[in-house]
Structures are given as C-alpha cells and as structure tokens.
Amino acid sequence: MNQHEIDDIKNLLKDSLRPVGGLELQRDLWPAMLRRLDQPAFRVPWRDWTLLAAATALLLFFPGMIPALLYHL
C-alpha cells in the first residue's frame, strides 16, 4: 500500500465514525437512578419456590438420587 491509499483509508475511517465529544444528555439521569435504588432488590416468582419445594421433596423421599445429582453437577 502506498501513502495515497493509506490516507484514503484514514479519511474513510474518520468519515464513518462520528465524534464522541459534545454529546449532551436529553435529561438528568440521577432521579431515575434514585427511583431504581428505591425498588425492591430481589423478587423470586412463585414457580421457582414450587420447583425448589418439589426438588427438596424428591431428595427427601429418594435419597439415592443425591449421588446421581452430585455426579451430574
């Protein structure tokens, strides 16, 4: 590649990328962050509790499944 081709590639790259500086936010993000922090942190759906209870009951009634389960983990 000669210098002319390198300059053409540089110009194409500069034209394809928009400048990063000078971007202004449309709104203040801090109130949204405060609202998000006030929300409950963690919520587990009832289906997950049901699956956990079923898996625990199976392991209690069939303890021979514990080594098989540990093997697959």
mmJSON file of the N, C-alpha and C atoms, coordinates in Angstrom:
{"data_MODEL":{"atom_site":{
"group_PDB":["ATOM","ATOM","ATOM","ATOM","ATOM","ATOM","ATOM","ATOM","ATOM","ATOM","ATOM","ATOM","ATOM","ATOM","ATOM","ATOM","ATOM","ATOM","ATOM","ATOM","ATOM","ATOM","ATOM","ATOM","ATOM","ATOM","ATOM","ATOM","ATOM","ATOM","ATOM","ATOM","ATOM","ATOM","ATOM","ATOM","ATOM","ATOM","ATOM","ATOM","ATOM","ATOM","ATOM","ATOM","ATOM","ATOM","ATOM","ATOM","ATOM","ATOM","ATOM","ATOM","ATOM","ATOM","ATOM","ATOM","ATOM","ATOM","ATOM","ATOM","ATOM","ATOM","ATOM","ATOM","ATOM","ATOM","ATOM","ATOM","ATOM","ATOM","ATOM","ATOM","ATOM","ATOM","ATOM","ATOM","ATOM","ATOM","ATOM","ATOM","ATOM","ATOM","ATOM","ATOM","ATOM","ATOM","ATOM","ATOM","ATOM","ATOM","ATOM","ATOM","ATOM","ATOM","ATOM","ATOM","ATOM","ATOM","ATOM","ATOM","ATOM","ATOM","ATOM","ATOM","ATOM","ATOM","ATOM","ATOM","ATOM","ATOM","ATOM","ATOM","ATOM","ATOM","ATOM","ATOM","ATOM","ATOM","ATOM","ATOM","ATOM","ATOM","ATOM","ATOM","ATOM","ATOM","ATOM","ATOM","ATOM","ATOM","ATOM","ATOM","ATOM","ATOM","ATOM","ATOM","ATOM","ATOM","ATOM","ATOM","ATOM","ATOM","ATOM","ATOM","ATOM","ATOM","ATOM","ATOM","ATOM","ATOM","ATOM","ATOM","ATOM","ATOM","ATOM","ATOM","ATOM","ATOM","ATOM","ATOM","ATOM","ATOM","ATOM","ATOM","ATOM","ATOM","ATOM","ATOM","ATOM","ATOM","ATOM","ATOM","ATOM","ATOM","ATOM","ATOM","ATOM","ATOM","ATOM","ATOM","ATOM","ATOM","ATOM","ATOM","ATOM","ATOM","ATOM","ATOM","ATOM","ATOM","ATOM","ATOM","ATOM","ATOM","ATOM","ATOM","ATOM","ATOM","ATOM","ATOM","ATOM","ATOM","ATOM","ATOM","ATOM","ATOM","ATOM","ATOM","ATOM","ATOM","ATOM","ATOM","ATOM","ATOM","ATOM","ATOM","ATOM","ATOM","ATOM"],
"id":[1,2,3,4,5,6,7,8,9,10,11,12,13,14,15,16,17,18,19,20,21,22,23,24,25,26,27,28,29,30,31,32,33,34,35,36,37,38,39,40,41,42,43,44,45,46,47,48,49,50,51,52,53,54,55,56,57,58,59,60,61,62,63,64,65,66,67,68,69,70,71,72,73,74,75,76,77,78,79,80,81,82,83,84,85,86,87,88,89,90,91,92,93,94,95,96,97,98,99,100,101,102,103,104,105,106,107,108,109,110,111,112,113,114,115,116,117,118,119,120,121,122,123,124,125,126,127,128,129,130,131,132,133,134,135,136,137,138,139,140,141,142,143,144,145,146,147,148,149,150,151,152,153,154,155,156,157,158,159,160,161,162,163,164,165,166,167,168,169,170,171,172,173,174,175,176,177,178,179,180,181,182,183,184,185,186,187,188,189,190,191,192,193,194,195,196,197,198,199,200,201,202,203,204,205,206,207,208,209,210,211,212,213,214,215,216,217,218,219],
"type_symbol":["N","C","C","N","C","C","N","C","C","N","C","C","N","C","C","N","C","C","N","C","C","N","C","C","N","C","C","N","C","C","N","C","C","N","C","C","N","C","C","N","C","C","N","C","C","N","C","C","N","C","C","N","C","C","N","C","C","N","C","C","N","C","C","N","C","C","N","C","C","N","C","C","N","C","C","N","C","C","N","C","C","N","C","C","N","C","C","N","C","C","N","C","C","N","C","C","N","C","C","N","C","C","N","C","C","N","C","C","N","C","C","N","C","C","N","C","C","N","C","C","N","C","C","N","C","C","N","C","C","N","C","C","N","C","C","N","C","C","N","C","C","N","C","C","N","C","C","N","C","C","N","C","C","N","C","C","N","C","C","N","C","C","N","C","C","N","C","C","N","C","C","N","C","C","N","C","C","N","C","C","N","C","C","N","C","C","N","C","C","N","C","C","N","C","C","N","C","C","N","C","C","N","C","C","N","C","C","N","C","C","N","C","C","N","C","C","N","C","C"],
"label_atom_id":["N","CA","C","N","CA","C","N","CA","C","N","CA","C","N","CA","C","N","CA","C","N","CA","C","N","CA","C","N","CA","C","N","CA","C","N","CA","C","N","CA","C","N","CA","C","N","CA","C","N","CA","C","N","CA","C","N","CA","C","N","CA","C","N","CA","C","N","CA","C","N","CA","C","N","CA","C","N","CA","C","N","CA","C","N","CA","C","N","CA","C","N","CA","C","N","CA","C","N","CA","C","N","CA","C","N","CA","C","N","CA","C","N","CA","C","N","CA","C","N","CA","C","N","CA","C","N","CA","C","N","CA","C","N","CA","C","N","CA","C","N","CA","C","N","CA","C","N","CA","C","N","CA","C","N","CA","C","N","CA","C","N","CA","C","N","CA","C","N","CA","C","N","CA","C","N","CA","C","N","CA","C","N","CA","C","N","CA","C","N","CA","C","N","CA","C","N","CA","C","N","CA","C","N","CA","C","N","CA","C","N","CA","C","N","CA","C","N","CA","C","N","CA","C","N","CA","C","N","CA","C","N","CA","C","N","CA","C","N","CA","C","N","CA","C","N","CA","C","N","CA","C","N","CA","C"],
"label_alt_id":[null,null,null,null,null,null,null,null,null,null,null,null,null,null,null,null,null,null,null,null,null,null,null,null,null,null,null,null,null,null,null,null,null,null,null,null,null,null,null,null,null,null,null,null,null,null,null,null,null,null,null,null,null,null,null,null,null,null,null,null,null,null,null,null,null,null,null,null,null,null,null,null,null,null,null,null,null,null,null,null,null,null,null,null,null,null,null,null,null,null,null,null,null,null,null,null,null,null,null,null,null,null,null,null,null,null,null,null,null,null,null,null,null,null,null,null,null,null,null,null,null,null,null,null,null,null,null,null,null,null,null,null,null,null,null,null,null,null,null,null,null,null,null,null,null,null,null,null,null,null,null,null,null,null,null,null,null,null,null,null,null,null,null,null,null,null,null,null,null,null,null,null,null,null,null,null,null,null,null,null,null,null,null,null,null,null,null,null,null,null,null,null,null,null,null,null,null,null,null,null,null,null,null,null,null,null,null,null,null,null,null,null,null,null,null,null,null,null,null],
"label_comp_id":["MET","MET","MET","ASN","ASN","ASN","GLN","GLN","GLN","HIS","HIS","HIS","GLU","GLU","GLU","ILE","ILE","ILE","ASP","ASP","ASP","ASP","ASP","ASP","ILE","ILE","ILE","LYS","LYS","LYS","ASN","ASN","ASN","LEU","LEU","LEU","LEU","LEU","LEU","LYS","LYS","LYS","ASP","ASP","ASP","SER","SER","SER","LEU","LEU","LEU","ARG","ARG","ARG","PRO","PRO","PRO","VAL","VAL","VAL","GLY","GLY","GLY","GLY","GLY","GLY","LEU","LEU","LEU","GLU","GLU","GLU","LEU","LEU","LEU","GLN","GLN","GLN","ARG","ARG","ARG","ASP","ASP","ASP","LEU","LEU","LEU","TRP","TRP","TRP","PRO","PRO","PRO","ALA","ALA","ALA","MET","MET","MET","LEU","LEU","LEU","ARG","ARG","ARG","ARG","ARG","ARG","LEU","LEU","LEU","ASP","ASP","ASP","GLN","GLN","GLN","PRO","PRO","PRO","ALA","ALA","ALA","PHE","PHE","PHE","ARG","ARG","ARG","VAL","VAL","VAL","PRO","PRO","PRO","TRP","TRP","TRP","ARG","ARG","ARG","ASP","ASP","ASP","TRP","TRP","TRP","THR","THR","THR","LEU","LEU","LEU","LEU","LEU","LEU","ALA","ALA","ALA","ALA","ALA","ALA","ALA","ALA","ALA","THR","THR","THR","ALA","ALA","ALA","LEU","LEU","LEU","LEU","LEU","LEU","LEU","LEU","LEU","PHE","PHE","PHE","PHE","PHE","PHE","PRO","PRO","PRO","GLY","GLY","GLY","MET","MET","MET","ILE","ILE","ILE","PRO","PRO","PRO","ALA","ALA","ALA","LEU","LEU","LEU","LEU","LEU","LEU","TYR","TYR","TYR","HIS","HIS","HIS","LEU","LEU","LEU"],
"label_asym_id":["A","A","A","A","A","A","A","A","A","A","A","A","A","A","A","A","A","A","A","A","A","A","A","A","A","A","A","A","A","A","A","A","A","A","A","A","A","A","A","A","A","A","A","A","A","A","A","A","A","A","A","A","A","A","A","A","A","A","A","A","A","A","A","A","A","A","A","A","A","A","A","A","A","A","A","A","A","A","A","A","A","A","A","A","A","A","A","A","A","A","A","A","A","A","A","A","A","A","A","A","A","A","A","A","A","A","A","A","A","A","A","A","A","A","A","A","A","A","A","A","A","A","A","A","A","A","A","A","A","A","A","A","A","A","A","A","A","A","A","A","A","A","A","A","A","A","A","A","A","A","A","A","A","A","A","A","A","A","A","A","A","A","A","A","A","A","A","A","A","A","A","A","A","A","A","A","A","A","A","A","A","A","A","A","A","A","A","A","A","A","A","A","A","A","A","A","A","A","A","A","A","A","A","A","A","A","A","A","A","A","A","A","A","A","A","A","A","A","A"],
"label_entity_id":["1","1","1","1","1","1","1","1","1","1","1","1","1","1","1","1","1","1","1","1","1","1","1","1","1","1","1","1","1","1","1","1","1","1","1","1","1","1","1","1","1","1","1","1","1","1","1","1","1","1","1","1","1","1","1","1","1","1","1","1","1","1","1","1","1","1","1","1","1","1","1","1","1","1","1","1","1","1","1","1","1","1","1","1","1","1","1","1","1","1","1","1","1","1","1","1","1","1","1","1","1","1","1","1","1","1","1","1","1","1","1","1","1","1","1","1","1","1","1","1","1","1","1","1","1","1","1","1","1","1","1","1","1","1","1","1","1","1","1","1","1","1","1","1","1","1","1","1","1","1","1","1","1","1","1","1","1","1","1","1","1","1","1","1","1","1","1","1","1","1","1","1","1","1","1","1","1","1","1","1","1","1","1","1","1","1","1","1","1","1","1","1","1","1","1","1","1","1","1","1","1","1","1","1","1","1","1","1","1","1","1","1","1","1","1","1","1","1","1"],
"label_seq_id":[1,1,1,2,2,2,3,3,3,4,4,4,5,5,5,6,6,6,7,7,7,8,8,8,9,9,9,10,10,10,11,11,11,12,12,12,13,13,13,14,14,14,15,15,15,16,16,16,17,17,17,18,18,18,19,19,19,20,20,20,21,21,21,22,22,22,23,23,23,24,24,24,25,25,25,26,26,26,27,27,27,28,28,28,29,29,29,30,30,30,31,31,31,32,32,32,33,33,33,34,34,34,35,35,35,36,36,36,37,37,37,38,38,38,39,39,39,40,40,40,41,41,41,42,42,42,43,43,43,44,44,44,45,45,45,46,46,46,47,47,47,48,48,48,49,49,49,50,50,50,51,51,51,52,52,52,53,53,53,54,54,54,55,55,55,56,56,56,57,57,57,58,58,58,59,59,59,60,60,60,61,61,61,62,62,62,63,63,63,64,64,64,65,65,65,66,66,66,67,67,67,68,68,68,69,69,69,70,70,70,71,71,71,72,72,72,73,73,73],
"pdbx_PDB_ins_code":[null,null,null,null,null,null,null,null,null,null,null,null,null,null,null,null,null,null,null,null,null,null,null,null,null,null,null,null,null,null,null,null,null,null,null,null,null,null,null,null,null,null,null,null,null,null,null,null,null,null,null,null,null,null,null,null,null,null,null,null,null,null,null,null,null,null,null,null,null,null,null,null,null,null,null,null,null,null,null,null,null,null,null,null,null,null,null,null,null,null,null,null,null,null,null,null,null,null,null,null,null,null,null,null,null,null,null,null,null,null,null,null,null,null,null,null,null,null,null,null,null,null,null,null,null,null,null,null,null,null,null,null,null,null,null,null,null,null,null,null,null,null,null,null,null,null,null,null,null,null,null,null,null,null,null,null,null,null,null,null,null,null,null,null,null,null,null,null,null,null,null,null,null,null,null,null,null,null,null,null,null,null,null,null,null,null,null,null,null,null,null,null,null,null,null,null,null,null,null,null,null,null,null,null,null,null,null,null,null,null,null,null,null,null,null,null,null,null,null],
"Cartn_x":[0.845,0.0,0.882,0.506,1.275,0.618,1.247,0.791,-0.584,-0.849,-2.155,-3.295,-3.1,-4.127,-4.331,-3.238,-3.328,-4.105,-3.845,-4.579,-6.061,-6.374,-7.775,-8.477,-7.815,-8.404,-8.607,-7.633,-7.77,-8.965,-9.118,-10.241,-11.575,-11.633,-12.864,-13.222,-12.222,-12.475,-12.928,-12.33,-12.733,-14.153,-14.523,-15.879,-16.927,-16.536,-17.514,-17.793,-16.857,-17.031,-17.46,-18.535,-18.97,-18.154,-17.973,-17.189,-17.907,-17.126,-17.664,-17.942,-17.11,-17.257,-18.468,-18.974,-20.072,-21.446,-21.533,-22.834,-23.456,-24.669,-25.379,-26.523,-26.757,-27.875,-29.179,-30.231,-31.533,-32.212,-31.835,-32.458,-31.458,-31.806,-30.948,-31.199,-30.156,-30.284,-30.346,-30.006,-29.94,-31.308,-32.405,-33.709,-34.115,-33.824,-34.144,-33.318,-32.079,-31.227,-31.751,-32.205,-32.764,-34.044,-34.894,-36.102,-35.735,-34.73,-34.32,-33.743,-33.025,-32.474,-33.571,-34.692,-35.792,-36.632,-36.513,-37.281,-36.756,-37.617,-37.14,-36.003,-35.028,-33.813,-33.993,-34.719,-34.766,-36.138,-36.737,-38.062,-38.057,-38.469,-38.478,-39.914,-40.189,-41.559,-41.982,-43.294,-43.824,-43.462,-43.298,-42.939,-41.571,-40.657,-39.328,-39.408,-40.239,-40.399,-41.026,-41.984,-42.634,-41.631,-40.797,-39.784,-38.775,-38.391,-37.459,-38.075,-39.35,-40.026,-40.158,-40.475,-40.595,-39.247,-38.192,-36.865,-36.432,-36.723,-36.382,-37.166,-38.456,-39.277,-38.758,-38.394,-37.852,-36.569,-35.7,-34.442,-34.675,-35.715,-36.013,-36.621,-37.499,-38.15,-37.276,-36.368,-35.472,-34.024,-33.435,-32.069,-31.024,-31.377,-30.428,-30.159,-30.978,-30.772,-29.682,-29.288,-28.297,-26.956,-26.398,-25.122,-25.255,-26.381,-26.562,-26.635,-27.314,-27.402,-26.022,-25.263,-23.928,-22.994,-23.201,-22.382,-22.62,-23.86,-24.192,-23.893,-23.612,-23.254,-21.806],
"Cartn_y":[-1.179,0.0,1.23,2.151,3.391,4.428,5.569,6.596,7.135,7.215,7.729,6.807,5.505,4.552,4.598,4.756,4.854,6.106,7.225,8.461,8.31,7.622,7.384,6.56,5.525,4.685,5.503,6.34,7.195,8.124,8.715,9.632,8.892,7.689,6.904,6.542,6.172,5.845,7.072,8.212,9.436,9.831,9.638,9.99,9.02,7.762,6.773,6.848,7.36,7.465,8.875,8.985,10.302,10.737,11.999,12.467,12.163,11.847,11.487,12.724,13.707,14.899,15.729,16.501,17.406,16.774,15.548,14.92,15.381,15.845,16.301,15.336,15.087,14.249,15.006,14.282,14.909,15.182,14.418,14.601,14.189,14.523,14.184,12.732,11.954,10.538,10.24,11.195,10.928,10.604,11.286,10.898,9.471,9.06,7.685,6.688,7.035,6.144,6.034,7.126,7.089,6.248,6.355,5.526,4.049,3.74,2.348,1.805,2.616,2.179,1.963,2.683,2.523,1.28,0.689,-0.513,-1.702,-2.715,-3.928,-4.569,-5.063,-5.536,-6.883,-7.81,-9.163,-9.759,-10.309,-10.911,-12.249,-13.304,-14.645,-15.022,-15.451,-15.849,-17.116,-17.293,-18.442,-19.754,-19.763,-21.004,-21.525,-20.606,-21.03,-21.679,-21.114,-21.714,-23.1,-23.264,-24.557,-25.593,-25.2,-26.128,-26.506,-25.543,-25.827,-26.781,-26.576,-27.467,-28.877,-28.994,-30.31,-31.027,-30.311,-30.925,-31.363,-30.559,-30.923,-32.151,-32.193,-33.349,-34.617,-34.527,-35.699,-36.192,-35.26,-35.668,-36.248,-35.783,-36.34,-37.738,-37.924,-39.226,-40.247,-39.788,-40.674,-40.223,-40.53,-40.048,-40.69,-41.792,-42.404,-41.546,-40.52,-39.623,-38.586,-38.422,-37.397,-37.66,-38.898,-39.097,-38.899,-39.289,-39.094,-37.613,-36.852,-35.405,-34.752,-35.15,-34.592,-34.975,-36.165,-36.602,-35.713,-35.309,-34.506,-33.035,-32.62,-31.222,-31.053],
"Cartn_z":[0.0,0.0,0.0,-0.815,-0.841,0.072,0.191,1.129,0.746,-0.548,-1.002,-0.548,-0.63,-0.201,1.312,2.037,3.497,3.892,3.214,3.502,3.171,2.078,1.73,2.803,3.311,4.364,5.635,5.984,7.167,7.032,5.849,5.631,5.693,5.134,5.2,6.637,7.435,8.837,9.621,9.368,10.066,9.697,8.432,7.999,8.545,8.758,9.205,10.706,11.489,12.941,13.297,14.072,14.497,15.72,15.915,17.065,18.379,19.405,20.701,21.546,21.459,22.281,21.889,22.824,22.546,22.654,23.139,23.302,24.619,24.548,25.732,26.035,27.295,27.693,27.523,27.16,26.978,28.312,29.349,30.659,31.733,32.968,34.094,34.49,34.645,34.95,36.448,37.284,38.717,39.324,39.003,39.579,39.19,37.966,37.562,38.366,38.658,39.45,40.876,41.449,42.802,42.847,41.816,41.767,41.671,40.9,40.758,42.062,42.801,44.081,45.118,45.011,45.953,45.683,44.505,44.176,44.97,45.181,45.855,45.058,45.777,45.124,44.433,45.057,44.534,44.789,43.764,43.901,43.185,43.884,43.328,42.988,41.742,41.378,42.117,42.237,42.979,42.302,40.985,40.289,40.73,40.983,41.444,42.82,43.708,45.03,44.913,43.991,43.792,43.289,42.333,41.827,42.906,43.728,44.817,45.831,46.161,47.105,46.534,45.249,44.62,44.595,44.262,44.226,45.622,46.642,48.014,48.464,48.121,48.497,47.818,46.553,45.856,46.505,46.881,47.514,48.905,49.612,50.928,50.828,49.837,49.687,48.966,48.124,47.383,47.578,48.73,48.999,48.086,47.426,46.492,45.266,45.054,43.91,44.171,45.424,45.765,45.088,45.138,44.423,42.911,42.333,40.9,40.57,41.423,41.196,41.329,42.345,42.521,41.369,40.814,39.689,38.471,38.254,37.091,37.276,38.475,38.691,38.366],
"occupancy":[1.0,1.0,1.0,1.0,1.0,1.0,1.0,1.0,1.0,1.0,1.0,1.0,1.0,1.0,1.0,1.0,1.0,1.0,1.0,1.0,1.0,1.0,1.0,1.0,1.0,1.0,1.0,1.0,1.0,1.0,1.0,1.0,1.0,1.0,1.0,1.0,1.0,1.0,1.0,1.0,1.0,1.0,1.0,1.0,1.0,1.0,1.0,1.0,1.0,1.0,1.0,1.0,1.0,1.0,1.0,1.0,1.0,1.0,1.0,1.0,1.0,1.0,1.0,1.0,1.0,1.0,1.0,1.0,1.0,1.0,1.0,1.0,1.0,1.0,1.0,1.0,1.0,1.0,1.0,1.0,1.0,1.0,1.0,1.0,1.0,1.0,1.0,1.0,1.0,1.0,1.0,1.0,1.0,1.0,1.0,1.0,1.0,1.0,1.0,1.0,1.0,1.0,1.0,1.0,1.0,1.0,1.0,1.0,1.0,1.0,1.0,1.0,1.0,1.0,1.0,1.0,1.0,1.0,1.0,1.0,1.0,1.0,1.0,1.0,1.0,1.0,1.0,1.0,1.0,1.0,1.0,1.0,1.0,1.0,1.0,1.0,1.0,1.0,1.0,1.0,1.0,1.0,1.0,1.0,1.0,1.0,1.0,1.0,1.0,1.0,1.0,1.0,1.0,1.0,1.0,1.0,1.0,1.0,1.0,1.0,1.0,1.0,1.0,1.0,1.0,1.0,1.0,1.0,1.0,1.0,1.0,1.0,1.0,1.0,1.0,1.0,1.0,1.0,1.0,1.0,1.0,1.0,1.0,1.0,1.0,1.0,1.0,1.0,1.0,1.0,1.0,1.0,1.0,1.0,1.0,1.0,1.0,1.0,1.0,1.0,1.0,1.0,1.0,1.0,1.0,1.0,1.0,1.0,1.0,1.0,1.0,1.0,1.0,1.0,1.0,1.0,1.0,1.0,1.0],
"B_iso_or_equiv":[0.0,0.0,0.0,0.0,0.0,0.0,0.0,0.0,0.0,0.0,0.0,0.0,0.0,0.0,0.0,0.0,0.0,0.0,0.0,0.0,0.0,0.0,0.0,0.0,0.0,0.0,0.0,0.0,0.0,0.0,0.0,0.0,0.0,0.0,0.0,0.0,0.0,0.0,0.0,0.0,0.0,0.0,0.0,0.0,0.0,0.0,0.0,0.0,0.0,0.0,0.0,0.0,0.0,0.0,0.0,0.0,0.0,0.0,0.0,0.0,0.0,0.0,0.0,0.0,0.0,0.0,0.0,0.0,0.0,0.0,0.0,0.0,0.0,0.0,0.0,0.0,0.0,0.0,0.0,0.0,0.0,0.0,0.0,0.0,0.0,0.0,0.0,0.0,0.0,0.0,0.0,0.0,0.0,0.0,0.0,0.0,0.0,0.0,0.0,0.0,0.0,0.0,0.0,0.0,0.0,0.0,0.0,0.0,0.0,0.0,0.0,0.0,0.0,0.0,0.0,0.0,0.0,0.0,0.0,0.0,0.0,0.0,0.0,0.0,0.0,0.0,0.0,0.0,0.0,0.0,0.0,0.0,0.0,0.0,0.0,0.0,0.0,0.0,0.0,0.0,0.0,0.0,0.0,0.0,0.0,0.0,0.0,0.0,0.0,0.0,0.0,0.0,0.0,0.0,0.0,0.0,0.0,0.0,0.0,0.0,0.0,0.0,0.0,0.0,0.0,0.0,0.0,0.0,0.0,0.0,0.0,0.0,0.0,0.0,0.0,0.0,0.0,0.0,0.0,0.0,0.0,0.0,0.0,0.0,0.0,0.0,0.0,0.0,0.0,0.0,0.0,0.0,0.0,0.0,0.0,0.0,0.0,0.0,0.0,0.0,0.0,0.0,0.0,0.0,0.0,0.0,0.0,0.0,0.0,0.0,0.0,0.0,0.0,0.0,0.0,0.0,0.0,0.0,0.0],
"pdbx_formal_charge":[null,null,null,null,null,null,null,null,null,null,null,null,null,null,null,null,null,null,null,null,null,null,null,null,null,null,null,null,null,null,null,null,null,null,null,null,null,null,null,null,null,null,null,null,null,null,null,null,null,null,null,null,null,null,null,null,null,null,null,null,null,null,null,null,null,null,null,null,null,null,null,null,null,null,null,null,null,null,null,null,null,null,null,null,null,null,null,null,null,null,null,null,null,null,null,null,null,null,null,null,null,null,null,null,null,null,null,null,null,null,null,null,null,null,null,null,null,null,null,null,null,null,null,null,null,null,null,null,null,null,null,null,null,null,null,null,null,null,null,null,null,null,null,null,null,null,null,null,null,null,null,null,null,null,null,null,null,null,null,null,null,null,null,null,null,null,null,null,null,null,null,null,null,null,null,null,null,null,null,null,null,null,null,null,null,null,null,null,null,null,null,null,null,null,null,null,null,null,null,null,null,null,null,null,null,null,null,null,null,null,null,null,null,null,null,null,null,null,null],
"auth_seq_id":[1,1,1,2,2,2,3,3,3,4,4,4,5,5,5,6,6,6,7,7,7,8,8,8,9,9,9,10,10,10,11,11,11,12,12,12,13,13,13,14,14,14,15,15,15,16,16,16,17,17,17,18,18,18,19,19,19,20,20,20,21,21,21,22,22,22,23,23,23,24,24,24,25,25,25,26,26,26,27,27,27,28,28,28,29,29,29,30,30,30,31,31,31,32,32,32,33,33,33,34,34,34,35,35,35,36,36,36,37,37,37,38,38,38,39,39,39,40,40,40,41,41,41,42,42,42,43,43,43,44,44,44,45,45,45,46,46,46,47,47,47,48,48,48,49,49,49,50,50,50,51,51,51,52,52,52,53,53,53,54,54,54,55,55,55,56,56,56,57,57,57,58,58,58,59,59,59,60,60,60,61,61,61,62,62,62,63,63,63,64,64,64,65,65,65,66,66,66,67,67,67,68,68,68,69,69,69,70,70,70,71,71,71,72,72,72,73,73,73],
"auth_comp_id":["MET","MET","MET","ASN","ASN","ASN","GLN","GLN","GLN","HIS","HIS","HIS","GLU","GLU","GLU","ILE","ILE","ILE","ASP","ASP","ASP","ASP","ASP","ASP","ILE","ILE","ILE","LYS","LYS","LYS","ASN","ASN","ASN","LEU","LEU","LEU","LEU","LEU","LEU","LYS","LYS","LYS","ASP","ASP","ASP","SER","SER","SER","LEU","LEU","LEU","ARG","ARG","ARG","PRO","PRO","PRO","VAL","VAL","VAL","GLY","GLY","GLY","GLY","GLY","GLY","LEU","LEU","LEU","GLU","GLU","GLU","LEU","LEU","LEU","GLN","GLN","GLN","ARG","ARG","ARG","ASP","ASP","ASP","LEU","LEU","LEU","TRP","TRP","TRP","PRO","PRO","PRO","ALA","ALA","ALA","MET","MET","MET","LEU","LEU","LEU","ARG","ARG","ARG","ARG","ARG","ARG","LEU","LEU","LEU","ASP","ASP","ASP","GLN","GLN","GLN","PRO","PRO","PRO","ALA","ALA","ALA","PHE","PHE","PHE","ARG","ARG","ARG","VAL","VAL","VAL","PRO","PRO","PRO","TRP","TRP","TRP","ARG","ARG","ARG","ASP","ASP","ASP","TRP","TRP","TRP","THR","THR","THR","LEU","LEU","LEU","LEU","LEU","LEU","ALA","ALA","ALA","ALA","ALA","ALA","ALA","ALA","ALA","THR","THR","THR","ALA","ALA","ALA","LEU","LEU","LEU","LEU","LEU","LEU","LEU","LEU","LEU","PHE","PHE","PHE","PHE","PHE","PHE","PRO","PRO","PRO","GLY","GLY","GLY","MET","MET","MET","ILE","ILE","ILE","PRO","PRO","PRO","ALA","ALA","ALA","LEU","LEU","LEU","LEU","LEU","LEU","TYR","TYR","TYR","HIS","HIS","HIS","LEU","LEU","LEU"],
"auth_asym_id":["A","A","A","A","A","A","A","A","A","A","A","A","A","A","A","A","A","A","A","A","A","A","A","A","A","A","A","A","A","A","A","A","A","A","A","A","A","A","A","A","A","A","A","A","A","A","A","A","A","A","A","A","A","A","A","A","A","A","A","A","A","A","A","A","A","A","A","A","A","A","A","A","A","A","A","A","A","A","A","A","A","A","A","A","A","A","A","A","A","A","A","A","A","A","A","A","A","A","A","A","A","A","A","A","A","A","A","A","A","A","A","A","A","A","A","A","A","A","A","A","A","A","A","A","A","A","A","A","A","A","A","A","A","A","A","A","A","A","A","A","A","A","A","A","A","A","A","A","A","A","A","A","A","A","A","A","A","A","A","A","A","A","A","A","A","A","A","A","A","A","A","A","A","A","A","A","A","A","A","A","A","A","A","A","A","A","A","A","A","A","A","A","A","A","A","A","A","A","A","A","A","A","A","A","A","A","A","A","A","A","A","A","A","A","A","A","A","A","A"],
"auth_atom_id":["N","CA","C","N","CA","C","N","CA","C","N","CA","C","N","CA","C","N","CA","C","N","CA","C","N","CA","C","N","CA","C","N","CA","C","N","CA","C","N","CA","C","N","CA","C","N","CA","C","N","CA","C","N","CA","C","N","CA","C","N","CA","C","N","CA","C","N","CA","C","N","CA","C","N","CA","C","N","CA","C","N","CA","C","N","CA","C","N","CA","C","N","CA","C","N","CA","C","N","CA","C","N","CA","C","N","CA","C","N","CA","C","N","CA","C","N","CA","C","N","CA","C","N","CA","C","N","CA","C","N","CA","C","N","CA","C","N","CA","C","N","CA","C","N","CA","C","N","CA","C","N","CA","C","N","CA","C","N","CA","C","N","CA","C","N","CA","C","N","CA","C","N","CA","C","N","CA","C","N","CA","C","N","CA","C","N","CA","C","N","CA","C","N","CA","C","N","CA","C","N","CA","C","N","CA","C","N","CA","C","N","CA","C","N","CA","C","N","CA","C","N","CA","C","N","CA","C","N","CA","C","N","CA","C","N","CA","C","N","CA","C","N","CA","C","N","CA","C","N","CA","C","N","CA","C"],
"pdbx_PDB_model_num":[1,1,1,1,1,1,1,1,1,1,1,1,1,1,1,1,1,1,1,1,1,1,1,1,1,1,1,1,1,1,1,1,1,1,1,1,1,1,1,1,1,1,1,1,1,1,1,1,1,1,1,1,1,1,1,1,1,1,1,1,1,1,1,1,1,1,1,1,1,1,1,1,1,1,1,1,1,1,1,1,1,1,1,1,1,1,1,1,1,1,1,1,1,1,1,1,1,1,1,1,1,1,1,1,1,1,1,1,1,1,1,1,1,1,1,1,1,1,1,1,1,1,1,1,1,1,1,1,1,1,1,1,1,1,1,1,1,1,1,1,1,1,1,1,1,1,1,1,1,1,1,1,1,1,1,1,1,1,1,1,1,1,1,1,1,1,1,1,1,1,1,1,1,1,1,1,1,1,1,1,1,1,1,1,1,1,1,1,1,1,1,1,1,1,1,1,1,1,1,1,1,1,1,1,1,1,1,1,1,1,1,1,1,1,1,1,1,1,1]
}}}
